[in-house]
């Protein structure tokens, strides 16, 4: 049986004046991708840092997901053949 492949994601947060930024790093073997996301607290909303972190993290992970889809599509396109070729 092959060794399982392990991908690791690390997320770091920073906050400034009601804004939360999440920076995410994906390590997949020798590849490393980075993404980021941000959230902003409405001044009338209560200050709940966990909500800002969850929103910012989800946006950072979406950024990584979009990059992965783009890379996969680039590879798939290399397998595509011209119309009429088999």
GROMACS elastic network, one bead per residue, 0.5 to 0.9 nm:
[ bonds ]
;  ai    aj funct       b0    kb
    1     4     6  0.87242   500
    2     5     6  0.87327   500
    5    28     6  0.80765   500
    5    29     6  0.76993   500
    6    27     6  0.85794   500
    6    28     6  0.68088   500
    6    29     6  0.74375   500
    7    26     6  0.68952   500
    7    27     6  0.56226   500
    7    29     6  0.69982   500
    8    25     6  0.80054   500
    8    26     6  0.56679   500
    8    27     6  0.51562   500
    8    28     6  0.66432   500
    9    24     6  0.66469   500
    9    25     6  0.54978   500
    9    27     6  0.64172   500
    9    28     6  0.87956   500
   10    23     6  0.81614   500
   10    24     6  0.55556   500
   10    25     6  0.52485   500
   10    26     6  0.66626   500
   10    27     6  0.84848   500
   11    22     6  0.63544   500
   11    23     6  0.55245   500
   11    25     6  0.65048   500
   11    26     6  0.89678   500
   11    36     6  0.89911   500
   11    57     6  0.71598   500
   11    60     6  0.83975   500
   12    21     6  0.81866   500
   12    22     6  0.56051   500
   12    23     6  0.53346   500
   12    24     6  0.65744   500
   12    25     6  0.88075   500
   12    57     6  0.86646   500
   13    20     6  0.67953   500
   13    21     6  0.55871   500
   13    23     6  0.65392   500
   13    24     6  0.89658   500
   13    53     6  0.70731   500
   13    56     6  0.83409   500
   13    57     6  0.82420   500
   14    19     6  0.83046   500
   14    20     6  0.57480   500
   14    21     6  0.52875   500
   14    22     6  0.66807   500
   14    23     6  0.85690   500
   14    53     6  0.89680   500
   15    18     6  0.69300   500
   15    19     6  0.55489   500
   15    21     6  0.63284   500
   15    22     6  0.89784   500
   15    49     6  0.88492   500
   16    19     6  0.52200   500
   16    20     6  0.65573   500
   16    21     6  0.84754   500
   17    20     6  0.84553   500
   17    40     6  0.87862   500
   17    41     6  0.88845   500
   18    39     6  0.84406   500
   18    40     6  0.58281   500
   18    41     6  0.52507   500
   18    42     6  0.78167   500
   18    43     6  0.77598   500
   18    47     6  0.81168   500
   18    49     6  0.88715   500
   18    52     6  0.86613   500
   19    38     6  0.70651   500
   19    39     6  0.56842   500
   19    41     6  0.62540   500
   19    52     6  0.75556   500
   20    37     6  0.83871   500
   20    38     6  0.55899   500
   20    39     6  0.52374   500
   20    40     6  0.63729   500
   20    41     6  0.83330   500
   20    49     6  0.81642   500
   20    52     6  0.58872   500
   20    53     6  0.63623   500
   20    55     6  0.86754   500
   20    56     6  0.64011   500
   21    36     6  0.71783   500
   21    37     6  0.58075   500
   21    39     6  0.65728   500
   21    40     6  0.88710   500
   21    52     6  0.84852   500
   21    53     6  0.76150   500
   21    56     6  0.58206   500
   21    57     6  0.79416   500
   21    60     6  0.86688   500
   22    35     6  0.83658   500
   22    36     6  0.55016   500
   22    37     6  0.52627   500
   22    38     6  0.61921   500
   22    39     6  0.86287   500
   22    53     6  0.71117   500
   22    55     6  0.88715   500
   22    56     6  0.52625   500
   22    57     6  0.53423   500
   22    58     6  0.86643   500
   22    59     6  0.80667   500
   22    60     6  0.61617   500
   23    34     6  0.72002   500
   23    35     6  0.59413   500
   23    37     6  0.67138   500
   23    38     6  0.88627   500
   23    56     6  0.85293   500
   23    57     6  0.76079   500
   23    60     6  0.63311   500
   23    61     6  0.89629   500
   24    33     6  0.82834   500
   24    34     6  0.55452   500
   24    35     6  0.51585   500
   24    36     6  0.58785   500
   24    37     6  0.84047   500
   24    57     6  0.75551   500
   24    60     6  0.59045   500
   24    61     6  0.68529   500
   24    63     6  0.89114   500
   24    64     6  0.77908   500
   25    32     6  0.68628   500
   25    33     6  0.57347   500
   25    35     6  0.65307   500
   25    36     6  0.87447   500
   25    64     6  0.82759   500
   26    31     6  0.79833   500
   26    32     6  0.54823   500
   26    33     6  0.51388   500
   26    34     6  0.61969   500
   26    35     6  0.83847   500
   26    64     6  0.77000   500
   27    30     6  0.71176   500
   27    31     6  0.58406   500
   27    33     6  0.67500   500
   27    34     6  0.89124   500
   28    31     6  0.51271   500
   28    32     6  0.62359   500
   28    33     6  0.83524   500
   29    32     6  0.79100   500
   33    64     6  0.70806   500
   33    67     6  0.80951   500
   33    68     6  0.87206   500
   34    60     6  0.84377   500
   34    63     6  0.82642   500
   34    64     6  0.65923   500
   34    67     6  0.89843   500
   35    59     6  0.85275   500
   35    60     6  0.51463   500
   35    61     6  0.68129   500
   35    62     6  0.80807   500
   35    63     6  0.52275   500
   35    64     6  0.52197   500
   35    65     6  0.88838   500
   35    67     6  0.84451   500
   36    56     6  0.77286   500
   36    57     6  0.77107   500
   36    59     6  0.68108   500
   36    61     6  0.74508   500
   36    62     6  0.86009   500
   36    63     6  0.64457   500
   36    64     6  0.80066   500
   37    55     6  0.79357   500
   37    57     6  0.62666   500
   37    58     6  0.73070   500
   37    61     6  0.78038   500
   37    62     6  0.82621   500
   37    63     6  0.73847   500
   38    52     6  0.81616   500
   38    53     6  0.85006   500
   38    55     6  0.73235   500
   38    57     6  0.77729   500
   38    59     6  0.68455   500
   38    60     6  0.76330   500
   39    51     6  0.89440   500
   39    52     6  0.56380   500
   39    53     6  0.75919   500
   39    54     6  0.87792   500
   39    55     6  0.59902   500
   39    56     6  0.50647   500
   39    57     6  0.88813   500
   39    59     6  0.84328   500
   40    43     6  0.89866   500
   40    52     6  0.69443   500
   40    56     6  0.87052   500
   41    44     6  0.82595   500
   41    45     6  0.67423   500
   41    46     6  0.83167   500
   41    47     6  0.75271   500
   41    48     6  0.87275   500
   41    49     6  0.89758   500
   41    52     6  0.69996   500
   42    45     6  0.53599   500
   42    46     6  0.83631   500
   43    46     6  0.77885   500
   43    47     6  0.85503   500
   45    48     6  0.84960   500
   47    51     6  0.88352   500
   47    52     6  0.89603   500
   48    51     6  0.57841   500
   48    52     6  0.70654   500
   49    52     6  0.52190   500
   49    53     6  0.62009   500
   49    54     6  0.86640   500
   50    53     6  0.50273   500
   50    54     6  0.61052   500
   50    55     6  0.86583   500
   51    54     6  0.51184   500
   51    55     6  0.62549   500
   51    56     6  0.85634   500
   52    55     6  0.52367   500
   52    56     6  0.60260   500
   52    57     6  0.83858   500
   53    56     6  0.51326   500
   53    57     6  0.58306   500
   53    58     6  0.83745   500
   54    57     6  0.51488   500
   54    58     6  0.60336   500
   54    59     6  0.85840   500
   55    58     6  0.51953   500
   55    59     6  0.62686   500
   55    60     6  0.86874   500
   56    59     6  0.51676   500
   56    60     6  0.62189   500
   56    61     6  0.86906   500
   57    60     6  0.50002   500
   57    61     6  0.61449   500
   57    62     6  0.85149   500
   58    61     6  0.50850   500
   58    62     6  0.61155   500
   58    63     6  0.86283   500
   59    63     6  0.62217   500
   59    64     6  0.87252   500
   60    63     6  0.50440   500
   60    64     6  0.64510   500
   60    65     6  0.86892   500
   61    65     6  0.60768   500
   61    66     6  0.86178   500
   62    66     6  0.61256   500
   62    67     6  0.85748   500
   63    66     6  0.52461   500
   63    67     6  0.63925   500
   63    68     6  0.87980   500
   64    67     6  0.50924   500
   64    68     6  0.62285   500
   64    69     6  0.86924   500
   65    68     6  0.50829   500
   65    69     6  0.61936   500
   65    70     6  0.85545   500
   66    69     6  0.51603   500
   66    70     6  0.61390   500
   66    71     6  0.86610   500
   67    70     6  0.50524   500
   67    71     6  0.61938   500
   67    72     6  0.85917   500
   68    71     6  0.51254   500
   68    72     6  0.60872   500
   68    73     6  0.85323   500
   69    72     6  0.50799   500
   69    73     6  0.60656   500
   69    74     6  0.85574   500
   70    73     6  0.51618   500
   70    74     6  0.62082   500
   70    75     6  0.87858   500
   71    74     6  0.50882   500
   71    75     6  0.64231   500
   71    76     6  0.87171   500
   72    75     6  0.51795   500
   72    76     6  0.61600   500
   72    77     6  0.86135   500
   73    77     6  0.60391   500
   73    78     6  0.87403   500
   74    77     6  0.52333   500
   74    78     6  0.67463   500
   75    78     6  0.53165   500
   75    79     6  0.71179   500
   76    79     6  0.53338   500
   76    80     6  0.67449   500
   77    80     6  0.50822   500
   77    81     6  0.84111   500
   78    81     6  0.80898   500
   81    84     6  0.81408   500
   81    85     6  0.60782   500
   81    86     6  0.70938   500
   82    85     6  0.55455   500
   82    86     6  0.83093   500
   83    86     6  0.83347   500
